[in-house]
Amino acid sequence: MKYLRIIFFLSILLNFNNFSYSSEIYFVDLTKILNESKAGKGAQEFLKKNFESENKKFEKEGLALKKEETDLIAKKKLISAEEYKKNLNTLREKSVNYQKKKRNATNEWIRKKNEARAKLLKALTPIMQKYMADNKIETIVDKKYILLANSNFELTGKILKILDKEVKSINLK
């Protein structure tokens, strides 16, 4: 019986201690910070220009391949079967190379996009750590993981201002 009283007393004491300690959880919208910060916008514009430039090149090359195909079909009856087969194989090779180059360019663009995100997050981490230390905050969570919270605990705007002051752009070249 004595042990039951001690266990009961300890459980009440531990539960009381848990109720008396309350940690506030703050949150930021990382997507908004990455997309709306000066450095994030600059990176997006740079990547978009590169993508559009590469896309135009591929469109021209694709049109040239289609024209070559149309010309080959038109010449089919005018050239020998061997020459047609040889030209067709060459055209197929060019088409395969075109698809590979296009796929590689897309993969490179995705790689650069991920690299930009990683660099921006790397620059953001010490800013958030300093903000946490200065304001005695224990936890900051990404907003996408919050189901419901008081908007007084959102730090997105404050962190975004600090990031814009400290990081004007990121190098992607």
Secondary structure, DSSP 4 states (H G I P E B T S, - for coil): -HHHHHHHHHHHHHHHHHHH----EEEE-HHHHHHHSHHHHHHHHHHHHHHHHHHHHHHHHHHHHHHHHHHHHHHTTTS-HHHHHHHHHHHHHHHHHHHHHHHHHHHHHHHHHHHHHHHHHHHHHHHHHHHHHHTT--EEEEGGG-SS--GGGB-HHHHHHHHHHH-------
